[in-house]
Amino acid sequence: MSAAQVTKGTSPVQQLTVVELAQSPAGEQTGKLLADLGAHVVKVEPPGGVASRRTGPFVQGQEDPDHSLEFWAYNSSKTSRVVDAASAEERAVFASVLAGADVVILEEPEWLGALGFDLDSLQAERPDLVIVTITPFGLTGPWKDYRTSDLVALAAGGMLNSCGYDDHSIPPIRPGGNQGFQLGASFAWCALLLALIERHRTGRGQLVDVSIHEANAVSGELANPYWFYPRALVKRQTCRHAQPEPTQPAVFECADGAYVYFALILSEQKAWNSLLAWMSDLGMAADLEDPAYQDVAYRQQAFGHVQELIEVFFLIQDAETVYHEGQRRGLPIGRLNAFEDLVHDEHLDQRGFFLQMESSEGTTHPYPGLPYRFTAFETTPGAPPRLDEHAARPDGSRD
């Protein structure tokens, strides 16, 4: 049966009930990944809402818990239930929600304690429950009580030292997008799925201890193998992979003032000939057509001259033309897009990536969709919840 003939069913996580106690991108992203795939994720919040609701920017400048774009980004498809830990009645409500849970996502064990539970007793009472803790440094070790932020996670995990510019008088530069927290969420998501597979096989739950610090420490790209084996230290380089020695610049300005990324590997003969043919077609190959340049060693020795000709070659073309023509010729070229450019990206548009999501207020907003497609089932992210929107339903359900 072809993919087109498959009758789509329900998501494999649709029957799961997840209780989320999180307010940073690490835990919230983990819950979002489940919620967007159809799981019933109850976001338990303290009075006034989680910290992410107070983080800007805000929709149309409305600085209140229901209009934080930070919150919207990480909390689609969830339900919201405020629980006041100081109230015995509210703690009883939380206990009833927890009783029906398959998964708990937890960032701060003390938050669970304030609600009348602890990890040991919860595991004993609910041996089928999958508990995923996503903490700065893990539940054990000398730093287990230390705090973190995205910047601290990147710095302590070694990632930050590889990010920045050729000019090393400038300190390392933090990349955007909450990358430190996102790494924690990625590993938590993988670990959670493995725990669910184990539960499906044996009926047993477990405690999954995810350390954001360790997620960053294992993600140092080339820095780790270079240090562990040749004992070489990588050096940060502008818009290039950190390496022990400087590599050639790879960002080129085009005629329209936009930039493209093109890392020419001089040792790749096919790529060299493709670039040479392209430059020749536009009358820009100059002396690079000399047979001597077919020798890799010669090209590497004359790299400065090659680089100058490539710079001029890109300067006579606009970035969009360079991107598409380069890709047509099999060359790994990418246009440097700003995020605001992506809403006009024809490829994302054709794949229906951006959604017009209706908020719980009835207004419609563009929203990034899921980066994957399934032939067996369909999923569409739902709106992020207003604070305590589902208080009227004891289990926090949407309907």
Summary of the structure (lengths in Angstrom):
residues: 399
radius of gyration: 25.5
end to end distance: 35.2
largest distance: 83.6
contacts: 1166
relative contact order: 0.13
helix: 40%
strand: 16%
